[in-house]
Amino acid sequence: MTLAPKGKKVHTQSEQRRRGAESRAERQARQAARLAAKQEAQAQAAADAKASISPQTSDMKKQTSKEGSNAEDEN
């Protein structure tokens, strides 16, 4: 005598595995999309911060050079 699972039960289990794999792939895709969006936002914020710092730095250089030229004129 041989025992084997019924065909319907095997089919149901394989269908559940397939759906589980699909939902897992969808979750991973959503996570990857969120991560990419987060990294893009961080990169944009860093670029914005760098851009806002650069004009201030150039203004300071101008002030320093003016002060230096005034000091030379006084001597």
C-alpha positions as a Markdown table, in Angstrom:
| # | Residue | x | y | z |
|---|---|---|---|---|
| 1 | Met | 0.0 | 0.0 | 0.0 |
| 2 | Thr | 1.3 | 3.5 | -1.0 |
| 3 | Leu | 0.3 | 6.7 | 0.7 |
| 4 | Ala | 0.4 | 10.0 | -1.3 |
| 5 | Pro | -1.2 | 13.4 | -0.9 |
| 6 | Lys | -4.3 | 14.1 | -2.8 |
| 7 | Gly | -3.7 | 16.2 | -6.0 |
| 8 | Lys | -6.0 | 19.0 | -4.8 |
| 9 | Lys | -4.0 | 19.5 | -1.6 |
| 10 | Val | -0.7 | 19.6 | -3.5 |
| 11 | His | -2.1 | 22.1 | -6.0 |
| 12 | Thr | -3.3 | 24.3 | -3.2 |
| 13 | Gln | 0.1 | 24.2 | -1.5 |
| 14 | Ser | 1.9 | 25.1 | -4.6 |
| 15 | Glu | -0.5 | 27.9 | -5.3 |
| 16 | Gln | 0.0 | 29.3 | -1.8 |
| 17 | Arg | 3.8 | 29.1 | -2.3 |
| 18 | Arg | 3.5 | 31.0 | -5.6 |
| 19 | Arg | 1.3 | 33.7 | -4.0 |
| 20 | Gly | 3.7 | 34.0 | -1.1 |
| 21 | Ala | 6.6 | 34.4 | -3.5 |
| 22 | Glu | 4.7 | 37.1 | -5.5 |
| 23 | Ser | 3.8 | 39.0 | -2.4 |
| 24 | Arg | 7.4 | 38.8 | -1.1 |
| 25 | Ala | 8.7 | 40.1 | -4.4 |
| 26 | Glu | 6.2 | 43.0 | -4.3 |
| 27 | Arg | 7.2 | 43.9 | -0.7 |
| 28 | Gln | 10.9 | 43.8 | -1.7 |
| 29 | Ala | 10.1 | 46.1 | -4.7 |
| 30 | Arg | 8.3 | 48.5 | -2.5 |
| 31 | Gln | 11.1 | 48.5 | 0.0 |
| 32 | Ala | 13.6 | 49.1 | -2.8 |
| 33 | Ala | 11.6 | 52.0 | -4.2 |
| 34 | Arg | 11.2 | 53.6 | -0.7 |
| 35 | Leu | 15.0 | 53.2 | -0.1 |
| 36 | Ala | 15.8 | 54.8 | -3.5 |
| 37 | Ala | 13.4 | 57.7 | -2.8 |
| 38 | Lys | 15.0 | 58.2 | 0.6 |
| 39 | Gln | 18.5 | 58.2 | -0.8 |
| 40 | Glu | 17.5 | 60.6 | -3.5 |
| 41 | Ala | 15.9 | 62.9 | -1.0 |
| 42 | Gln | 19.1 | 62.8 | 1.2 |
| 43 | Ala | 21.3 | 63.5 | -1.8 |
| 44 | Gln | 19.1 | 66.5 | -2.8 |
| 45 | Ala | 19.1 | 67.8 | 0.8 |
| 46 | Ala | 22.9 | 67.5 | 0.8 |
| 47 | Ala | 23.2 | 69.3 | -2.5 |
| 48 | Asp | 20.8 | 72.0 | -1.3 |
| 49 | Ala | 22.8 | 72.4 | 1.9 |
| 50 | Lys | 26.1 | 72.6 | 0.0 |
| 51 | Ala | 24.6 | 75.2 | -2.4 |
| 52 | Ser | 23.4 | 77.3 | 0.5 |
| 53 | Ile | 26.8 | 77.2 | 2.2 |
| 54 | Ser | 28.8 | 78.1 | -0.9 |
| 55 | Pro | 27.5 | 81.7 | -1.4 |
| 56 | Gln | 28.1 | 82.4 | 2.3 |
| 57 | Thr | 31.7 | 81.2 | 2.0 |
| 58 | Ser | 32.3 | 83.3 | -1.1 |
| 59 | Asp | 30.8 | 86.3 | 0.8 |
| 60 | Met | 33.2 | 85.7 | 3.7 |
| 61 | Lys | 36.2 | 85.6 | 1.3 |
| 62 | Lys | 35.1 | 88.9 | -0.3 |
| 63 | Gln | 35.0 | 90.5 | 3.2 |
| 64 | Thr | 38.3 | 89.1 | 4.2 |
| 65 | Ser | 40.0 | 90.4 | 1.0 |
| 66 | Lys | 38.4 | 93.8 | 1.5 |
| 67 | Glu | 39.7 | 93.9 | 5.0 |
| 68 | Gly | 43.1 | 92.9 | 3.9 |
| 69 | Ser | 43.2 | 95.6 | 1.2 |
| 70 | Asn | 42.0 | 98.3 | 3.7 |
| 71 | Ala | 44.8 | 97.3 | 6.1 |
| 72 | Glu | 47.3 | 97.7 | 3.3 |
| 73 | Asp | 45.9 | 101.2 | 2.4 |
| 74 | Glu | 46.3 | 102.4 | 6.0 |
| 75 | Asn | 50.0 | 101.6 | 6.2 |
